[in-house]
């Protein structure tokens, strides 16, 4: 059964338009509370509700909270806090579930809702389907009356709890004294907590993207626009630049040369660091996605590690890590998951691990990055009317087989549909850039013809 509300990372859309309306937020609050009442056998389940800095968060926070209260739950509102902070507070307070209201890297006029279970993990597809049924058919949820109704309150110390937790992940062998950092909070959920965490560890912090007004989240700053941070890093001769996205669960890093670091290269450096410091808990598996560069896969093979690919989305990465025992995984976009310290992607934590890595090797980050060679990668979008399974398109299957023969074992092909738009994404990567471009053009032409029928 296909999902109607939930996408790759919760529900997302234009704020105050279906499905990101107050009515849906209220219904989802009811549904989530009802589900966790049964799941955890709690008459009045505790639901942690965090948010970023979007103007629409006020509306959706209150609507979701009202849904929780109407179903007998206890809503605890944290105010602006990064997504990993919600996951941590949910787990540490032994709450029944956590909710983050954010559209991550999207513009301010979008918003979203994603949920966590009591262990701080994002909900699997099967649970999201169950919640959808209740949202779309409210009569499935028994009404609560009289003293069965719930309550809501604010938790002012949530930010402090999260700072203590994320700082504890940084090795006690090091501190940040003498380091100059540019910290870009994207005018989002991490605008306050990120500079505080790095300052408390001893760094000189120059903050940007730390003046949210409800409409400027991700606007010209943050992981989506790291060039702003890169300019500041060069101007102030900073050791590193750290760019969060709107909800603080992913990161872009500016190296000591003032250059934006490729996400796959950063993942490679960190994986080697974890291996060399025996922090992989005996596992040689690193979890990436179908978008992870083929050159990184070859690098892992060279240093004795193995890449496992999942669907796009850090929740699929975490699901695999829990299943296989892997300790580290991530995406080129900057979602990096350190399972020992967090249950989801965490931009501040990732930055601290990058600094730890630099201090361990006693080499600049730019030097460490030079060890990894990525393959040329080309991706083109094809507008489609219908998202037919590629396996049901013989011409496409034949073309993919032909391209794979040309690439041999020096490249790969990936065809997938966008989760939110009517687009087919055609990606080819390999050692030979000219061949990669030629093969991608060939596939685009075949996909266009096949889906035009």
Buried (B, 14 or more C-beta within 10 A) or exposed (E): EEEEBBBBBBBBBBBEEEBBBBEBBBBBBBBBBBBBBEBBEBEBBBBBBBBBBBBBBEBBBBBBBBBBBBBBBBBBBBBBBBBBBBBBBBBBBEBBBBBBBBBBBBBBBBBBBBBBBBEBBBBEEEBBBBBBEBBBEEEEBEEBEEEEEBEBEEBEEBBEBBBBBBBEBBBEEBBBEEBBBBBBBBBBBBBBBBBBBBBEBEBBBBBBBBEBEEBBBBBEBBBBBBEBBBBBBBEBEBBBBBBBBBBBBBBBBBBBBBBBBBBBBBBBBBBBBBBEEEBBEEBEBBBBBBBBBBBBBBBBEEBEBEBBBBBBBBBBBBBBBEEEEBBBBBBBBBBBBBBEBBBBBBBBBBBBBBBBBBBBBEEBBBEBBEEBEBBBBBEBEBEBEEEBEBEEBEEBBEBBEBBBEBBEEBBBBBBBBEEEEBBBBBBBBBBBEEBBBBBBBBBBEBBBEBBEE
